[in-house]
Amino acid sequence: MDQIWTVWWAWIVLGVVLGVIEIIVPGYIFVGFAIGAALTGVLVGLGISAGLPLLMLIFAILSLLAWLAMRRIMGQREGQVKIWERDINDNP
């Protein structure tokens, strides 16, 4: 019997679970991990044979790269507080 981390679909399932968690808890926290897990699953499915430590390193690197790419695509948040200069009820 293979170890669970050597089975490609286990990584894909982990990616889907992390994607669902991202939907429940928005904030682009888990999306990098979800993409990293899915990509690791693809690599394992393509035949990369590695032990758990190397797979975890691959997962960490791919997750970091995915997070950095998403940050670049979606942009940085400069601030969350909106300062209103004018009230909607003020006359022009």
Residue pairs with C-beta under 8 A, 6 or more apart in sequence:
3 52
4 10
5 11
5 52
5 55
6 44
6 49
6 55
7 44
8 41
8 42
8 44
8 45
9 41
9 45
10 41
11 37
11 38
11 40
11 41
11 44
11 59
12 37
12 38
12 41
14 37
14 41
15 34
15 35
15 36
15 37
15 38
15 41
16 34
16 38
18 30
18 31
18 33
18 34
18 37
19 30
19 31
19 34
21 30
22 28
22 29
22 30
22 31
22 34
28 67
28 70
28 71
28 74
31 66
31 67
31 70
32 63
32 64
32 66
32 67
32 68
32 70
33 63
33 67
35 62
35 63
35 66
35 70
36 59
36 60
36 61
36 62
36 63
36 64
36 65
36 66
37 59
37 63
39 62
39 66
40 55
40 58
40 59
40 62
43 58
44 55
48 58
50 58
